[in-house]
Amino acid sequence: MGFRSLVVATWFLLVVLCFSSSSADPMPPCEFPAIYNFGDSNSDTGGISAAFVPISAPYGEAFFHRPAGRDSDGRLVIDFIAERLRLPYLSAYLNSIGTNYRHGANFATGGSTIRRQNETIFEYGISPFALDMQIVQFDQFKARTTDLYSQVKSTPDAEKLPRAEDFSKALYTFDLGQNDLSVGFRKMSFDQLRAAMPDIVNQLASAVQHLYEQGGRAFWIHNTGPIGCLPVNLFYVSNPAPGYLDEHGCVKAQNEMATEFNSKLKDRVARLRAELPEAAITYVDVYSAKYGLISNAKNLGLADPLKVCCGYHVDFDHIWCGNKGKVNDTEVYGASCKDPSVFISWDGVHYSQAANQWVADHTQNGSLTDPPIPITQACRRK
């Protein structure tokens, strides 16, 4: 063998050895000791139920076999995140009974917005706990649990409290924006809503900056889903005009606004990375995951994505999931369908457990994230 051939052979062997070494010894997963979540009903695990009227049966039936404070028949995406990170399901911050905050807390409440709204929950279901209030609650939670742990650290009560050093190692998750758009559709023109978007995404960015100042370093930020595909948008629409719906039956203009919002959010997240040099910030394209599921429902053997599993919705008569009402003087119950696992929409507004699991599976692996990393690597800055 000549010298040149020897060099080439040696180089090839080194490449093979390096590749084999990196394949056999992948980057170890992040060891997140806790999750702190901020969001709306897409990730609320009991907050709004604790603060107001509890969510009733048949919510929760598919997994918990009882109402579990979640707007679904079972688990939410945040529950699948906890499972993926091998952590317990999150207790809601507002829930005072049977809670455990050793591995995090959930500040999300159904109806929450990023930007505070000037209306009550009894009007249109908008939560008083907007993102700024959730951040205030987090600050109080961190201060009080740190103080309390120092008092009870040698007792069994300490096992239900976070450790002070865990706040800097935790994963901070966000899932808001849908209700800001729904309020905008109700109160504003599209041009007015478009003009408000920079302020909305800046308020989310301010929350991330605040948590960073408090020691947070790993952030997992969901964009907003295809709001125009929620069946509720068609409950009171008959004979829509040509072009009103897209090829999958979704309200085209609403999805276009959601896409525009997401574009601004993604740009703002990119700037956050420059502003917060020690942060690992992952932008998660939930929109593409949900729209991909909806557009492929038939191929996946699922029911029509615009059909609702739970509730009575016939013509213009609507009895919401778990409620009773009268139709033509006959009492009707908004019951669950026989097989929620083939439905995408649980109640017309919220996704079924099966859909949530599909979305989780298609986002946590990094295929729809920026940077493209799985959630188990979300502590690493790219």
C-alpha positions in Angstrom: 0.0 0.0 0.0 1.4 3.4 -1.0 1.6 6.4 1.4 -1.4 8.1 -0.2 -3.5 5.0 0.0 -2.5 4.5 3.6 -3.5 8.1 4.5 -6.9 7.6 2.8 -7.5 4.3 4.6 -6.5 5.8 7.9 -8.8 8.8 7.4 -11.7 6.5 6.4 -11.1 4.4 9.6 -11.1 7.5 11.8 -14.3 8.8 10.3 -15.9 5.4 10.8 -14.7 5.2 14.4 -15.9 8.8 15.2 -19.3 8.1 13.7 -19.6 4.8 15.6 -18.5 6.6 18.8 -21.1 9.4 18.4 -23.8 6.9 17.5 -23.1 4.7 20.5 -22.7 7.7 22.8 -25.4 10.2 21.9 -25.9 13.5 23.8 -27.4 12.5 27.2 -30.9 13.9 27.8 -31.5 17.0 29.9 -32.4 16.2 33.5 -35.2 18.5 34.0 -36.3 18.3 37.7 -39.5 20.3 37.1 -41.8 21.9 34.6 -43.5 25.3 35.0 -46.3 25.8 32.6 -48.1 29.0 31.5 -51.1 28.7 29.2 -54.8 28.5 28.6 -57.3 25.6 28.4 -55.0 23.7 26.0 -52.7 23.1 29.0 -54.8 23.8 32.1 -54.7 20.8 34.4 -57.2 22.1 37.0 -56.7 25.8 37.5 -59.9 27.2 36.2 -61.8 24.3 37.9 -60.3 25.3 41.2 -61.0 29.0 40.8 -64.6 28.7 39.4 -67.0 25.9 38.6 -65.3 22.5 38.3 -65.3 20.8 35.0 -67.8 17.9 35.1 -68.2 14.5 33.6 -67.8 13.2 30.9 -64.6 15.2 30.8 -61.6 13.0 31.8 -63.4 9.7 31.1 -60.8 8.2 28.7 -57.8 8.2 31.0 -58.6 9.5 34.5 -62.1 7.9 34.6 -63.4 11.1 36.2 -63.2 14.8 35.7 -59.6 15.9 36.2 -59.7 19.6 35.6 -58.8 19.2 31.9 -60.9 20.3 28.9 -60.6 16.9 27.2 -61.6 13.3 27.5 -58.2 12.6 28.9 -54.6 13.9 28.8 -53.4 17.2 27.3 -50.2 17.8 25.5 -48.6 19.1 28.7 -49.4 15.7 30.3 -47.5 14.0 27.5 -44.6 16.4 28.0 -44.5 15.3 31.6 -44.6 11.7 30.6 -41.8 12.2 28.1 -39.6 13.9 30.7 -40.5 11.1 33.3 -42.1 13.6 35.6 -45.5 13.6 37.4 -48.5 15.3 35.9 -48.5 19.0 37.0 -50.7 20.2 39.8 -52.5 23.4 39.2 -51.2 26.4 41.2 -54.7 27.4 42.0 -55.7 24.0 43.4 -55.3 23.8 47.1 -56.3 20.1 47.6 -54.2 17.0 46.9 -51.4 18.9 45.2 -47.7 18.2 44.9 -45.3 20.8 43.6 -42.1 18.9 44.0 -41.6 18.7 40.2 -43.3 21.9 39.1 -46.5 23.7 38.9 -49.1 24.7 36.3 -50.2 28.3 36.1 -52.4 27.8 33.0 -56.1 28.5 33.3 -58.9 27.9 30.7 -59.7 31.1 28.9 -56.4 32.8 29.6 -54.9 35.3 27.2 -51.4 36.8 26.7 -52.7 40.3 26.9 -55.1 41.2 29.8 -58.7 41.7 28.7 -61.3 44.1 30.1 -64.1 41.6 30.5 -65.1 38.9 33.0 -65.2 35.2 32.7 -69.0 35.2 33.0 -69.3 37.1 29.7 -67.3 35.1 27.2 -65.2 32.7 29.3 -62.1 34.8 29.3 -60.0 34.0 32.4 -58.9 36.8 34.8 -55.5 35.1 35.0 -53.8 36.5 31.9 -50.1 35.8 31.4 -49.0 38.8 33.5 -51.0 37.4 36.4 -49.6 33.9 35.9 -46.1 35.4 36.1 -47.0 37.2 39.3 -48.3 33.9 40.7 -45.1 32.2 39.7 -43.0 34.8 41.6 -45.2 34.3 44.7 -44.9 30.6 44.3 -41.1 30.7 44.1 -40.7 33.0 47.0 -43.2 31.2 49.3 -42.1 27.7 48.6 -38.5 28.6 49.0 -39.3 30.1 52.4 -41.5 27.2 53.4 -39.0 24.6 52.4 -36.4 26.1 54.7 -39.0 25.6 57.6 -40.1 22.0 56.8 -37.0 20.5 55.0 -36.6 17.8 57.7 -40.3 16.8 57.6 -42.4 14.8 55.1 -44.0 18.0 53.9 -40.8 18.9 52.1 -41.5 16.1 49.6 -44.3 18.2 48.1 -42.2 21.4 47.6 -39.7 22.3 45.0 -36.0 22.8 45.7 -34.6 26.3 45.3 -31.9 25.0 43.0 -34.4 23.4 40.6 -35.9 26.6 39.3 -32.8 27.3 37.2 -32.8 23.7 35.8 -36.5 23.5 35.1 -38.3 23.5 31.7 -40.6 26.5 31.2 -43.4 25.9 28.8 -45.8 28.3 27.1 -49.1 27.6 25.3 -51.1 30.8 24.8 -52.4 33.0 22.0 -55.5 31.3 20.8 -57.8 33.3 23.1 -56.1 36.6 22.1 -57.1 35.8 18.5 -60.7 34.7 19.5 -61.2 38.0 21.4 -59.8 39.9 18.4 -62.2 38.2 16.0 -65.0 39.2 18.3 -64.0 42.8 19.0 -61.7 44.0 16.2 -61.4 44.1 12.5 -58.7 42.0 11.0 -56.6 45.1 10.4 -56.9 46.1 14.1 -56.0 42.6 15.3 -53.0 42.6 12.9 -51.9 45.9 14.4 -52.2 44.5 17.9 -50.1 41.4 17.3 -46.6 43.0 17.9 -47.8 44.0 21.4 -49.2 40.6 22.1 -46.0 38.7 21.2 -43.9 41.3 23.0 -45.9 40.7 26.2 -45.1 37.0 25.9 -41.5 37.9 25.3 -41.5 40.0 28.4 -42.7 37.0 30.5 -39.8 35.0 29.2 -37.4 37.8 30.0 -38.7 38.0 33.5 -38.4 34.2 34.1 -34.8 34.4 32.7 -34.1 37.1 35.2 -35.4 34.8 37.9 -33.0 32.1 36.8 -35.0 30.2 34.1 -32.9 29.0 31.2 -34.9 26.4 29.2 -38.0 27.6 27.4 -40.4 25.5 25.2 -42.8 27.9 23.4 -45.9 26.6 21.5 -47.3 28.7 18.7 -51.1 28.9 18.3 -53.1 26.2 16.5 -55.4 26.5 13.4 -58.2 28.3 15.2 -60.3 28.3 12.0 -60.5 24.5 12.2 -62.3 24.5 15.6 -65.8 23.1 14.9 -67.4 25.8 17.1 -66.7 28.3 14.3 -69.2 26.5 12.1 -72.0 26.0 14.7 -73.9 29.1 13.6 -72.8 29.2 10.0 -75.0 28.0 7.2 -74.3 28.2 3.5 -70.8 29.9 3.8 -69.8 32.1 0.9 -67.4 30.8 -1.7 -63.8 31.1 -0.3 -64.9 31.3 3.3 -63.7 27.8 4.0 -60.5 26.1 2.9 -60.3 22.7 1.3 -60.5 21.0 4.7 -63.6 23.0 5.9 -61.7 25.4 8.1 -62.4 29.1 8.3 -59.7 30.4 5.9 -59.3 34.0 7.2 -59.0 32.9 10.8 -56.2 30.4 10.0 -54.5 33.1 8.0 -54.5 35.4 11.0 -53.2 32.5 13.2 -50.4 32.0 10.7 -49.5 35.7 10.7 -49.5 35.7 14.5 -47.2 32.7 14.5 -44.8 34.3 12.1 -44.5 37.3 14.4 -44.1 35.1 17.4 -41.3 33.1 15.7 -39.5 36.3 14.8 -39.8 37.6 18.4 -38.4 34.3 19.7 -35.4 34.6 17.4 -34.7 38.0 18.9 -35.1 36.7 22.4 -32.3 34.3 21.7 -30.0 37.2 21.1 -31.3 39.1 24.1 -31.0 36.2 26.5 -27.5 34.7 25.7 -27.7 31.9 28.3 -31.2 30.8 27.4 -32.2 27.7 25.3 -35.4 28.7 23.6 -37.4 26.3 21.4 -40.2 27.5 19.2 -42.7 24.7 18.6 -44.9 24.6 15.5 -48.1 23.2 17.0 -50.1 24.8 14.2 -48.4 22.5 11.6 -48.9 19.4 13.8 -52.6 20.1 14.3 -53.3 21.1 10.8 -51.5 18.1 9.5 -53.7 15.9 11.7 -56.9 17.6 10.5 -55.9 17.5 6.8 -55.0 13.8 7.1 -57.9 12.6 9.3 -59.4 10.4 6.6 -56.1 8.7 5.8 -55.5 8.1 9.5 -58.9 6.4 9.9 -60.3 9.2 12.0 -63.8 10.8 12.0 -64.5 14.0 10.2 -62.3 16.6 12.0 -65.2 19.1 12.1 -67.5 16.6 13.9 -67.6 16.8 17.7 -67.4 13.8 20.0 -69.1 15.3 23.1 -72.2 17.4 23.1 -75.4 17.7 21.1 -75.0 19.8 18.0 -77.8 19.3 15.5 -78.7 22.1 13.1 -78.7 25.2 15.3 -79.5 23.4 18.6 -76.4 23.2 20.7 -76.2 21.5 24.1 -72.5 21.6 25.3 -70.6 18.6 26.5 -71.8 17.5 30.0 -74.7 19.9 30.0 -78.5 19.4 29.8 -80.9 21.4 27.7 -84.2 21.3 25.9 -84.7 20.7 22.2 -88.3 20.9 21.0 -89.5 20.6 24.7 -87.5 17.4 25.1 -84.6 17.3 27.6 -81.3 16.5 25.9 -77.9 15.6 27.5 -74.7 16.6 25.8 -73.1 13.1 26.0 -69.9 11.7 24.8 -69.6 9.7 21.6 -68.9 5.9 21.9 -65.3 6.1 20.7 -63.5 9.4 21.5 -60.2 7.9 20.2 -61.3 8.4 16.6 -62.3 12.0 17.1 -60.0 15.0 16.8 -62.4 17.5 18.5 -63.6 16.6 21.9 -66.2 19.3 22.5 -66.0 21.7 19.6 -63.3 23.9 21.1 -60.8 21.4 22.7 -58.9 18.5 21.3 -59.5 14.8 22.3 -56.8 12.9 24.2 -56.0 11.0 21.0 -55.4 14.2 19.1 -53.3 15.6 21.9 -51.2 12.5 21.9 -50.7 12.8 18.1 -49.7 16.4 18.4 -47.3 15.6 21.3 -45.7 12.8 19.3 -45.1 15.0 16.3 -43.7 18.0 18.2 -41.6 16.5 21.0 -39.3 14.6 18.6 -38.0 17.9 17.2 -39.4 17.5 13.7 -41.5 20.6 14.0 -39.4 22.8 16.3 -36.9 25.6 15.8 -34.1 24.6 16.5 -34.9 21.0 15.5 -34.3 19.3 18.8 -36.4 16.8 20.8 -37.8 18.1 24.1 -35.4 15.8 26.0 -32.6 18.1 24.6 -34.4 21.4 25.2 -31.9 22.6 27.8 -29.2 22.9 25.1 -28.6 26.1 23.4 -28.2 25.7 19.6 
